[in-house]
Amino acid sequence: MTKSHKRAKFVFRFLTKKQKMEEKKVSKNYYLALQARVTSFEQKIRLIQKMAREDSFLGVDTSLEIQEEKILQRALKKAKADLRSAKVVAGPKDNGLVQIGSTVTVRINGAAHSFRLEGIACFPGVVNVEAPLGKKLLGKAKGTVINIQKNNYEILEVAVKDF
């Protein structure tokens, strides 16, 4: 096998592995929320650009609009990347087990906390399934106690709710 053959084979394996790693499993409702997020950023950017044009025409300083647009452009880029890497999976079944798309209530040190488990965590109240907590909770049932970094997490409820 020639050197270029070996290199091509390595690149192909690397790209295939990278593509598999980039896929993040999400529920359909969460995917729709990601789409809405991208649309919202695009609308805000268009509005800011319009305001900047009007302010510029009137001779008003537009530096704040420019800074805000840059921030929104970065957020839009991240949101689009999240959307591209999202792979919709069947919604969670109401079988009492923690799955992607499940809303889980756990007791941590006596206090109850609820969150949703998804492949991408870009909204408040969402835990990534790849995070240590997400990995340990996946597939567990109500009443299970798991330990992460000297904290006990007791699963109080596993529910199927819309996002």
Helices and strands as residue ranges (DSSP letters): H 3-22, E 24-26, H 28-58, H 63-85, E 86-88, E 102-108, E 111-118, E 126-128, H 132-137, E 145-148, E 151-160
